[in-house]
Amino acid sequence: MASKKTLQVKILFLNCFITDELGFDDIFLVINNEKIWPIDKRQQSVKPGRTALDIEIKEIRFGSQLNIEIWDYDMISSDDKLGVFSIFVDEPGGPFLTDMLVNSNETDKAKYSIEWEIDFC
């Protein structure tokens, strides 16, 4: 029965259209309070353009919603949650494009999207 199978989400690219800071943002991504990117350092400096990610999130049930938070690392003050990407995981397919839902308490100009796809585990 298909509903018992699990899926995986592959996040392919992060697209930066407008940075929150001048020139670049120091970004990291989080799901359920766990950092998923970058893995080998605190943050990744991102300029406007397309950044390859190659993130796999496995064992997701059909009909689940993933909320991927995008944060801007700050060395002196607390980090800023720029927004969230909401992904509804319903069936294999893609690639899809999802825009960031802006956290207006932290930014009024940052604009990001992610490209992703769904596959069977």
C-alpha positions in Angstrom: 0.0 0.0 0.0 1.5 3.3 -1.1 0.6 5.2 2.1 3.1 3.0 4.1 6.0 3.9 1.9 8.3 6.8 2.8 9.7 9.4 0.6 12.8 11.6 0.5 13.2 15.2 -0.4 16.2 16.3 -2.3 17.0 20.0 -2.1 18.9 20.8 -5.2 19.6 24.6 -5.2 19.2 27.7 -3.1 18.5 30.7 -5.3 19.3 34.2 -3.8 17.6 37.1 -5.6 18.2 39.8 -2.9 20.4 39.5 0.1 19.4 41.0 3.5 22.9 42.4 4.1 25.0 44.4 1.6 26.6 42.1 -0.9 26.1 38.7 0.7 24.4 36.8 3.6 26.0 34.2 5.8 23.3 31.5 5.5 22.5 28.2 7.2 19.4 26.0 6.9 17.5 24.3 9.7 14.7 21.6 10.0 13.2 20.9 13.5 16.0 22.8 15.3 18.7 20.8 13.4 21.1 22.4 11.0 21.1 20.6 7.6 23.4 22.9 5.6 26.2 23.6 5.5 27.4 20.6 7.4 31.1 21.2 7.7 31.0 24.9 8.9 28.8 27.4 10.7 27.4 29.2 7.7 27.9 29.7 4.0 28.4 33.1 2.4 25.8 33.5 -0.3 25.6 36.2 -3.0 22.8 36.7 -5.4 22.7 33.7 -7.8 22.3 30.0 -7.6 24.0 27.7 -5.0 24.0 23.9 -5.4 23.0 22.2 -2.2 22.6 18.4 -2.7 20.7 17.8 0.6 18.7 14.6 1.1 16.0 14.4 3.8 14.9 10.8 4.1 12.1 8.8 5.7 9.3 11.3 5.2 5.7 10.1 5.3 3.2 10.8 2.5 1.3 14.0 3.2 3.9 15.5 5.5 4.9 19.1 5.5 8.5 20.1 5.8 9.4 23.6 7.1 13.0 24.5 6.2 14.1 27.6 8.0 16.7 29.9 6.5 18.9 31.8 9.0 21.5 34.6 8.6 24.5 34.0 10.9 25.5 37.0 13.0 28.9 37.0 14.8 28.1 39.8 17.3 24.3 39.6 17.8 21.8 36.7 17.7 21.2 35.0 14.4 18.3 36.2 12.2 15.6 33.9 11.0 15.0 35.3 7.5 12.1 33.0 6.6 10.9 29.6 5.9 10.3 27.3 2.9 7.2 25.1 3.3 7.2 21.9 1.3 4.2 19.5 1.1 5.5 16.0 0.5 2.7 14.1 -1.3 4.2 12.1 -4.3 7.4 11.7 -6.2 8.2 14.4 -8.8 9.9 17.6 -9.5 11.9 19.6 -9.7 9.8 22.1 -7.8 10.5 25.7 -6.8 9.4 27.2 -3.5 9.8 30.8 -2.5 10.8 31.8 1.1 8.0 33.1 3.3 9.6 36.2 4.8 10.0 36.7 8.5 9.1 40.4 8.4 10.5 40.8 12.0 14.0 40.2 10.7 14.1 41.3 7.1 12.1 43.5 4.7 14.2 42.8 1.6 15.8 39.3 1.5 14.4 37.1 -1.3 15.3 33.4 -1.6 13.8 30.3 -3.2 14.8 26.6 -3.2 14.6 24.0 -6.0 13.7 20.5 -4.8 12.3 17.1 -5.8 10.6 14.1 -4.2 11.6 10.5 -4.7 11.1 7.1 -3.0 13.6 6.2 -0.3 
